[in-house]
């Protein structure tokens, strides 16, 4: 019997025996129900246990690594449209790969999940979505995992985290430095646009050139000190302008 059929049977039995109540929020219920499924079906039989063993052949210099966070974090993941909650996850930015490690007594080795089957994952209170080539039209090549930094009614901001691997020769051998890079993308009218400057925003929103100029002038210090926060504020204000004009 396939895993999803086992989960369906577990759900039916679980609901009939316990008569699930609405004492908690809907999100909390979903999380607890999925946890119950995982325990009932057996961790080793879950679809998510499908991938190759993760390895890191590059010896990093002190304080540098290839990951979003070097340690595993407890998070949630949607894999083949099924949600797995409270699992060990790590985001390998260098390879743009989600690493999963089963917790519990079996202590399995960490594995690289098949990227095409990952819909999204959440770690450190951040949501990363898998944007695929056929997902809307793009002004640039957009593919892989992107942080959904701000989701608006009309326009949303996504961040692409990446790391560049640089070889470093030291007295005791070869090490690697990993240089962090961030790129910003807007999703507007099902299109993705890479945005780096005031000019980029004006090209996308020609009707709001004056407003965009004013925002850049007003928040010049924020742009220099905290580019990520500045981009979020700018996207929010543009979203507000679009919303106002549509009313």
C-alpha positions in Angstrom: 0.0 0.0 0.0 1.4 3.4 -1.0 2.3 5.9 1.7 -0.4 8.4 0.8 -3.0 5.7 1.0 -1.7 4.7 4.5 -2.0 8.3 5.6 -5.5 8.5 4.3 -6.5 5.4 6.3 -4.8 6.9 9.4 -6.7 10.1 9.0 -10.0 8.3 8.8 -9.4 6.2 11.9 -7.9 9.1 13.8 -10.8 11.4 13.1 -13.5 8.8 13.9 -11.9 7.8 17.2 -11.0 11.2 18.6 -13.6 13.4 16.9 -11.1 16.2 16.2 -12.3 19.4 17.8 -11.6 23.0 16.9 -10.0 24.0 20.2 -6.9 25.3 18.5 -6.2 27.3 15.4 -6.5 25.6 12.0 -2.7 25.8 11.4 -2.0 24.1 14.8 -4.5 21.3 14.0 -2.9 20.6 10.6 0.5 20.4 12.2 -0.6 18.0 14.9 -2.5 15.8 12.5 0.5 15.5 10.2 2.7 14.6 13.1 0.2 11.9 14.1 0.3 10.5 10.5 4.1 10.4 10.5 4.1 8.4 13.7 1.3 6.1 12.6 2.8 5.3 9.2 6.4 5.1 10.5 9.1 7.7 9.8 11.2 5.3 7.6 8.2 4.8 5.3 7.5 8.4 4.5 7.9 9.7 0.9 10.3 12.3 2.1 12.9 9.7 2.9 14.0 9.7 -0.8 17.3 11.2 -1.9 21.1 10.7 -1.9 23.3 11.1 1.1 24.5 14.7 1.7 28.2 15.3 1.8 30.4 18.4 2.0 33.8 17.8 0.4 34.9 21.5 0.7 36.8 22.3 4.0 35.6 25.8 5.0 37.8 28.4 6.6 36.7 29.4 10.1 33.4 31.2 10.3 32.4 30.4 6.7 30.2 27.7 5.3 28.0 26.8 2.4 24.6 26.8 4.3 21.9 29.3 5.3 22.7 28.2 8.8 25.4 25.6 9.5 23.3 23.6 12.0 20.1 21.8 11.3 16.9 23.6 12.3 13.4 22.4 13.2 11.1 23.4 10.4 8.2 22.5 8.1 8.4 21.3 4.5 5.9 20.6 1.7 7.2 17.7 -0.3 5.1 16.3 -3.1 2.2 18.4 -1.8 2.4 16.7 1.6 3.3 18.7 4.6 5.9 17.4 7.1 6.1 19.4 10.3 8.8 19.7 13.0 11.6 18.0 10.9 15.3 18.6 10.7 16.2 20.8 7.8 19.2 22.7 6.4 19.4 24.8 3.3 22.6 24.3 1.3 22.8 27.6 -0.5 25.9 26.7 -2.6 24.0 23.8 -4.3 20.5 25.4 -3.8 19.5 22.1 -2.1 17.3 21.2 0.9 19.0 18.8 3.3 16.8 16.6 5.5 17.8 14.5 8.5 15.4 12.1 10.2 15.3 12.6 13.9 14.6 9.8 16.4 16.4 6.6 17.3 17.4 5.5 13.8 19.8 8.5 13.4 19.9 8.2 9.6 22.4 10.2 7.6 21.3 13.5 6.2 20.0 13.3 2.6 19.6 15.8 -0.3 15.9 16.0 -1.1 14.9 15.8 -4.8 14.4 19.5 -5.5 11.7 19.1 -8.1 9.5 17.5 -5.4 10.0 20.2 -2.8 7.2 22.8 -3.0 8.4 25.1 -0.1 10.0 24.9 3.3 10.2 27.0 6.4 13.2 27.5 8.7 14.1 30.2 11.1 10.7 31.8 10.5 11.6 32.3 6.9 9.6 30.8 4.0 11.5 29.5 0.9 9.4 28.7 -2.2 10.5 26.5 -5.1 10.0 28.7 -8.3 10.0 26.5 -11.4 10.7 27.4 -15.0 7.1 27.2 -16.1 5.8 29.4 -13.2 4.8 32.6 -15.0 6.8 34.6 -17.5 10.1 36.1 -16.4 12.3 39.0 -17.5 15.3 37.0 -16.3 16.1 33.3 -15.6 14.4 32.5 -12.4 14.6 29.0 -11.0 15.2 27.3 -7.6 14.5 28.3 -4.0 13.7 31.9 -3.2 12.9 33.5 0.1 9.4 34.9 0.0 10.3 38.1 1.9 7.1 40.1 1.4 3.9 38.9 -0.2 1.5 41.6 -1.4 -1.8 41.8 -3.1 -0.3 43.2 -6.3 3.5 42.9 -6.0 5.7 40.6 -3.9 9.4 40.7 -3.0 11.6 37.6 -3.3 15.2 37.2 -2.3 17.7 34.8 -3.9 20.4 33.7 -1.5 23.6 32.4 -3.1 27.2 31.7 -2.2 30.3 31.8 -4.3 33.0 29.2 -3.5 36.6 30.5 -3.5 39.7 28.3 -2.9 42.0 29.5 -0.2 45.5 28.1 0.3 46.7 27.9 3.9 49.8 26.4 5.5 48.0 23.1 6.4 46.2 22.6 3.2 43.4 23.9 0.9 40.3 25.6 2.4 37.3 27.3 0.9 35.7 30.7 1.6 32.0 31.1 0.8 31.1 34.6 -0.2 27.4 35.5 0.5 25.4 37.2 -2.2 21.8 38.4 -2.3 19.7 39.4 -5.3 16.2 40.8 -5.2 13.2 39.9 -7.4 9.7 41.3 -7.8 6.8 39.3 -8.8 4.2 41.5 -10.6 1.4 40.3 -13.0 2.8 36.8 -13.0 6.2 38.1 -14.2 9.5 38.0 -12.2 11.9 41.0 -12.5 15.4 41.3 -11.1 15.6 44.7 -9.3 18.8 46.3 -8.1 18.3 50.1 -8.6 15.9 52.9 -8.8 16.0 52.7 -12.6 14.8 49.0 -12.4 11.7 49.9 -10.4 10.9 52.9 -12.7 11.1 50.6 -15.7 8.6 48.2 -14.2 6.3 50.9 -12.9 6.6 53.9 -15.3 3.4 55.5 -13.9 5.0 55.9 -10.5 8.4 57.3 -11.4 7.9 60.4 -9.3 6.7 58.4 -6.3 9.7 56.0 -6.6 12.1 58.9 -6.8 10.6 60.4 -3.6 10.9 57.1 -1.8 14.6 56.8 -2.7 15.3 60.3 -1.6 13.4 59.9 1.7 15.0 56.5 2.6 18.5 57.1 1.3 20.1 56.3 4.7 18.1 53.1 5.1 19.1 52.0 1.6 22.7 52.3 2.7 22.4 50.8 6.2 19.8 48.0 5.6 19.2 47.3 1.9 16.9 44.4 2.6 14.6 46.5 4.8 14.7 49.3 2.3 13.6 46.9 -0.5 10.8 45.6 1.6 9.5 49.1 2.5 9.7 50.2 -1.2 7.8 47.1 -2.3 5.1 47.7 0.3 4.7 51.3 -0.8 4.4 50.4 -4.4 1.9 47.7 -3.5 -0.1 50.4 -1.7 0.1 52.7 -4.7 -1.2 50.0 -7.0 -4.0 49.1 -4.6 -5.0 52.7 -4.3 -5.2 53.2 -8.1 -7.3 50.1 -8.6 -10.0 51.3 -6.1 
